[in-house]
Amino acid sequence: MSVLIYLIPIALMLGLLGLVAFIWSIKSGQYDDLEGDARRILIDEDDNDD
């Protein structure tokens, strides 16, 4: 049971770190253009119509 004294604060800190990283990624614009990436993979850049 004495292990819980260490594990609970570590788990809370890791959860808080994940939340901070997620909020940072939203504010930095990581999720702004989801449609563009999904359609960009379908574009054939090697197609030469010359």
C-alpha positions as CSV (number, residue, x, y, z in Angstrom):
1,M,0.0,0.0,0.0
2,S,2.9,2.4,0.5
3,V,3.6,2.2,-3.2
4,L,0.4,4.1,-3.8
5,I,1.9,7.1,-2.1
6,Y,4.3,7.3,-5.1
7,L,2.1,6.0,-7.9
8,I,-0.9,8.3,-7.5
9,P,1.1,11.6,-7.7
10,I,3.1,10.2,-10.7
11,A,-0.1,9.3,-12.5
12,L,-1.6,12.7,-11.8
13,M,1.5,14.4,-13.1
14,L,1.6,12.3,-16.3
15,G,-2.1,13.0,-16.9
16,L,-1.5,16.8,-16.4
17,L,1.5,16.6,-18.7
18,G,-0.6,14.9,-21.4
19,L,-3.4,17.5,-21.0
20,V,-0.9,20.4,-21.3
21,A,0.7,18.8,-24.4
22,F,-2.8,18.4,-26.0
23,I,-3.8,22.0,-25.3
24,W,-0.5,23.2,-26.7
25,S,-1.0,21.2,-29.9
26,I,-4.5,22.7,-30.3
27,K,-3.2,26.2,-29.8
28,S,-0.3,25.7,-32.2
29,G,-2.6,24.7,-35.0
30,Q,-1.9,21.0,-35.3
31,Y,-5.5,20.2,-36.1
32,D,-6.4,23.1,-38.4
33,D,-6.4,21.4,-41.8
34,L,-7.6,17.8,-41.4
35,E,-9.3,17.7,-44.8
36,G,-6.3,18.9,-46.7
37,D,-4.1,16.1,-45.5
38,A,-6.8,13.5,-46.3
39,R,-7.1,14.7,-49.9
40,R,-3.4,15.4,-50.5
41,I,-2.6,11.7,-50.3
42,L,-5.0,11.1,-53.3
43,I,-3.2,13.6,-55.6
44,D,-0.9,11.8,-58.1
45,E,2.1,14.1,-58.5
46,D,3.9,11.7,-60.9
47,D,1.2,12.1,-63.6
48,N,2.8,13.8,-66.6
49,D,0.3,14.9,-69.2
50,D,2.9,16.3,-71.6
